[in-house]
């Protein structure tokens, strides 16, 4: 019996999912991560840290500074 190793994946959707948070580059692991990322472009942790208190500003384009992101990533990597 002959089995081909060629696998063809057909995706007819226009949406492209990403598996990493745009803000922290950590992988999206949970259902919450994917939902928050789809709506706010941030995983659940980044949403709680940066977006939740600043939803209006975030919607208008505010993002944390590079220094703040680096500090946050150091904290997050410790856990």
Steps between C-alpha positions, in 0.01 A plus 500: 500500500630846406444799731590852389662734753368806320230674698312789348322739736217703352389804695212689341467758776621854456603530867853413590552377853823563674621289787712765671401816682579816305609679818710245693564228237398228746296217345124525525407202716143533617161578354514832688836583339356451152183697575685797652755492221228507236321795662786699657821375330631386837501168686306471824802594714584804286135598502494500879832683522459765231152515347237451769550836672559684170244358259417839347865598461584155362223530242646833394845348447680528834758225560750451784851634453781269400655540846173407672465191280855389578436544873171309474665214307770465767230473767296254297797273418572455870182297543 
